[in-house]
Amino acid sequence: MELPFFPPDLFEQDRKVFLDIVREIGTGPEQKFILGEQTRRFEDALREELGAADVIACGSGTAALGLVLRGMGVGRGDEVVVPAFGCAPLASAVLGVGAAPVFADIDPHRMTADPDEVERSITGRTKALLPAHMFSVMADMPRFAEIARRRGVRLVEDSAVAQGAERHGVPAGLWGEAGVYSFVQVKSFGMPGEGGAVVTRDAELGRRVRMLRNHGQSRRFVHEVIGTNSRFDEIQAAFQLHRLPGFADRLRRRAEIAEHYTRRFAPLADRGIVPPPDDGDGRCYYVYCLQVQDRDGLQEHLADRGIGSHVYYPQPLPHQAAFAPHAAASCWPNAERACERILALPIYPHLADHDVDRITEAVLEFAGPAHQDRPESPLP
Ligand SMILES: *Cc1c(COP(=O)(O)O)cnc(C)c1O
């Protein structure tokens, strides 16, 4: 692929810095490789920027979800309502603490959990709601916050893909009692390795998560609770501190590309190509997904032109062999439809304007001649 979906040169500009950091920490007098000064500074920088009570860096976004659920005391006998369309950790993190995921269908256009479906899924055993932000849009957090308050259940936010996004001025991650970020390579604030974070407005929950990520210790060899090993790497922390100041610009570039796509693709709805909703607030552009009637046809058409694309996700969570035994007999028509239609286009910040145009033109060409000869609208 000339324009791969997963670009191999994400860190090329920072490669020298990365190698310098490896040498510096690798030869440092302290020989401190986890949970040291760099991790503390990284957590502080995120906490200050967000205005959170605490940010706890940990092993991955998946681990962060598990730490939050355990920190909140979610466990055996409890139910957690999760979207039927999304990534596996939504279900596996809940099962991992011994609770049961209850799958709610999604809104057909936003592709995030439908608040009415989530509310219908609440039972006497429901302990928490766990909506997830998806490709291009945040979940409807104002509605979820209202439902959680009114029904007396707790609210956790899977904001793994939405770091840097806001809705009504409230950052993704701070809508619920806790949120999570993922720093895995391909995420918007990805890094060359595994990592994640828990973010919270609740200092006491933060204290529990901090213990849980390091074997339940309040201090060395004092184990107050049964914890796990989900610690953070000093080399990665130093590298993320270096990359943090440029993050907002990279997000802006993603948004610019997404807005260009949406502007050009909005007229294609009658041709079976539907861009994500375009109502301004609560955008996150980790991935840009179209819903396409002939999805496989478009994917092939793009591949023939050297353009990579990706199907997130081919199956609703409750249809996966791992989770089907935990799904009540039910169907999720909107999630099923999304799985058949969704296609993600390249959107990484170092795509050049002419690459964006090339991808845009290829999609327009697939839509047919009526759209192909529209006047070019240049990137802002
Ligand atoms: C990536 C992702 C996760 C998991 O993050 P990892 O760091 O890969 O473990 C969780 N939830 C969502 C919505 C994600 O996209």
PDBQT file of the ligand as one rigid body, heavy atoms in Angstrom, charges set to zero:
ROOT
HETATM    1  C1  LIG A 401      -7.656   0.589  22.533  1.00  0.00    +0.000 C 
HETATM    2  C2  LIG A 401      -8.879   0.510  23.375  1.00  0.00    +0.000 A 
HETATM    3  C3  LIG A 401      -8.864  -0.068  24.645  1.00  0.00    +0.000 A 
HETATM    4  C4  LIG A 401      -7.687  -0.813  25.200  1.00  0.00    +0.000 C 
HETATM    5  O1  LIG A 401      -6.498  -0.135  25.229  1.00  0.00    +0.000 OA
HETATM    6  P1  LIG A 401      -5.126  -0.989  25.206  1.00  0.00    +0.000 P 
HETATM    7  O2  LIG A 401      -4.104   0.013  25.613  1.00  0.00    +0.000 OA
HETATM    8  O3  LIG A 401      -4.964  -1.489  23.817  1.00  0.00    +0.000 OA
HETATM    9  O4  LIG A 401      -5.264  -2.084  26.186  1.00  0.00    +0.000 OA
HETATM   10  C5  LIG A 401     -10.017  -0.017  25.402  1.00  0.00    +0.000 A 
HETATM   11  N1  LIG A 401     -11.134   0.544  24.933  1.00  0.00    +0.000 NA
HETATM   12  C6  LIG A 401     -11.190   1.100  23.710  1.00  0.00    +0.000 A 
HETATM   13  C7  LIG A 401     -12.454   1.741  23.256  1.00  0.00    +0.000 C 
HETATM   14  C8  LIG A 401     -10.065   1.081  22.882  1.00  0.00    +0.000 A 
HETATM   15  O5  LIG A 401     -10.158   1.579  21.652  1.00  0.00    +0.000 OA
ENDROOT
TORSDOF 0
